[in-house]
Amino acid sequence: HAHILAEGRQRHPESGIGTTLTVATVQANDLLIAHAGDSSAFLWRRGERLQTLTIEHTLATLYRSRLPPGEEIPAYFEHTLTQCLGMSEAFEPEFKTLPLQGGDRLLLCTDGVTKVLRPRKIESVLSRAHSPEDASDRLQQAVLNAGAPDNLTMIVVFFE
């Protein structure tokens, strides 16, 4: 974070630079997630609904929780980050730990996936895929079929 902050101040003193980050690691039988920005982490577990493990750190998320239902949020709020690496000195990533079970399936992805595919579609693909590659291929094709208006990056992991 400090390196990105310093680089941004040097290259773009008025605006700086920033990037989102969603990472996962496994320690013993626990999944540890660190997150900042508008990328996402999802966990599918057999017999359960898809779990969204992260929240989008955007103005839209912030305002959506404060506005009356149905009130319009400006479209640019969806892309205005409230938290990311390099944004400010006060960097507070989100952390989450949860136990893993055999058969769990993890998806880490950019907002280019989540802005196009609804959680039900992601759940359907993760639950039916035969391998991480199969899931990635199916998710990518679904995003491309929807027009892929943003970047498209993902990692899918199946846990035995």
C-alpha positions in Angstrom: 0.0 0.0 0.0 2.8 2.4 1.0 4.6 1.8 -2.3 1.5 2.4 -4.4 0.7 5.6 -2.4 4.2 7.0 -2.9 4.2 6.1 -6.6 0.9 7.8 -7.1 2.0 10.9 -5.4 5.1 11.0 -7.6 3.5 10.3 -10.9 0.1 12.0 -10.4 0.4 14.5 -7.5 -3.2 15.8 -7.9 -5.0 12.5 -8.1 -2.7 9.7 -7.2 -3.3 6.1 -8.3 -5.0 3.2 -6.7 -6.0 -0.4 -7.2 -8.4 -2.9 -5.8 -7.2 -6.1 -4.1 -9.0 -9.3 -3.1 -6.7 -12.1 -2.0 -7.2 -15.5 -0.4 -5.0 -17.9 1.4 -5.6 -21.2 3.2 -4.2 -21.8 6.6 -4.9 -25.3 8.1 -8.6 -25.7 7.2 -9.5 -22.0 7.2 -9.9 -19.6 4.3 -8.5 -16.1 5.0 -9.7 -13.2 2.8 -8.2 -9.7 2.6 -10.1 -7.2 0.5 -10.2 -3.5 -0.5 -12.1 -2.1 -3.5 -14.8 -3.4 -5.9 -13.4 -6.8 -6.7 -15.2 -9.7 -5.0 -14.9 -13.1 -3.3 -17.7 -15.7 -3.4 -17.9 -19.2 -1.8 -20.2 -21.9 -3.0 -20.9 -24.8 -0.6 -22.9 -27.9 -1.5 -26.4 -27.6 -0.1 -26.2 -23.8 0.6 -26.7 -20.6 -1.3 -23.7 -18.7 -2.8 -22.0 -16.6 -0.1 -20.7 -13.2 -1.0 -17.6 -12.8 1.2 -16.8 -9.2 0.4 -18.6 -5.9 0.0 -17.9 -3.4 -2.7 -16.1 -0.4 -1.3 -17.9 2.2 -3.6 -20.0 5.3 -3.0 -22.9 3.3 -4.4 -22.7 0.7 -1.6 -22.3 3.5 1.0 -25.3 5.5 -0.3 -27.5 2.4 -1.0 -27.6 1.6 2.7 -28.6 5.2 3.5 -31.2 6.0 0.8 -34.9 5.1 0.8 -35.6 2.0 -1.4 -36.0 2.8 -5.0 -34.1 6.1 -4.9 -31.7 6.5 -7.8 -27.9 6.5 -7.3 -25.8 8.2 -9.9 -24.1 5.7 -12.2 -20.6 7.0 -11.5 -21.0 6.1 -7.8 -20.7 2.5 -8.9 -17.1 3.1 -10.0 -16.1 5.6 -7.3 -14.0 3.7 -4.7 -14.2 4.5 -1.0 -11.3 2.1 -0.2 -8.4 0.8 -2.2 -4.6 0.4 -2.1 -2.9 3.8 -2.7 -6.0 5.9 -2.0 -5.0 7.5 1.3 -2.9 7.0 4.4 -5.9 5.6 6.2 -6.0 2.2 4.6 -8.3 -0.3 6.3 -8.8 -3.5 4.3 -11.6 -5.9 5.2 -10.5 -9.3 6.6 -12.6 -12.4 6.9 -11.8 -16.0 8.1 -14.1 -18.9 7.7 -13.7 -22.7 7.9 -13.4 -24.7 4.7 -15.2 -27.9 3.9 -14.5 -30.5 1.2 -16.3 -29.6 -2.0 -16.2 -25.8 -1.4 -15.7 -23.7 -4.4 -14.1 -20.2 -4.3 -14.4 -17.4 -6.9 -12.2 -14.3 -6.8 -13.2 -11.8 -9.5 -13.1 -8.3 -10.7 -16.2 -6.1 -11.0 -16.2 -6.9 -14.7 -17.8 -10.2 -13.7 -20.1 -8.9 -10.9 -21.5 -6.0 -12.8 -22.7 -8.3 -15.5 -23.6 -11.6 -13.8 -26.1 -11.9 -11.0 -25.2 -14.1 -8.0 -27.8 -16.8 -9.2 -25.8 -17.2 -12.4 -22.5 -17.4 -10.6 -24.0 -20.0 -8.2 -25.4 -22.0 -11.1 -22.0 -22.2 -12.9 -20.0 -23.0 -9.7 -22.4 -25.7 -8.6 -22.4 -27.4 -12.0 -18.8 -27.1 -13.2 -16.6 -30.2 -13.3 -13.4 -28.3 -12.7 -12.0 -24.8 -11.9 -11.2 -24.4 -15.6 -14.7 -25.4 -16.6 -16.2 -22.9 -14.2 -13.8 -20.1 -15.4 -14.6 -20.9 -19.1 -18.4 -20.8 -18.4 -18.2 -17.6 -16.4 -16.0 -15.9 -19.0 -18.4 -17.0 -21.8 -21.4 -15.7 -19.9 -19.7 -12.3 -19.3 -18.6 -12.1 -23.0 -22.2 -13.0 -24.1 -23.5 -10.1 -22.0 -21.1 -7.6 -23.7 -18.2 -7.5 -21.2 -18.3 -3.8 -20.6 -15.3 -3.9 -18.2 -12.2 -5.9 -17.4 -12.7 -9.6 -16.8 -10.4 -11.4 -14.4 -11.1 -14.3 -12.1 -9.6 -17.2 -10.2 -11.7 -20.3 -9.3 -10.5 -22.8 -6.7 -12.1 -26.1 -5.9 -11.3 -27.5 -2.4 -11.2 -31.3 -2.0 
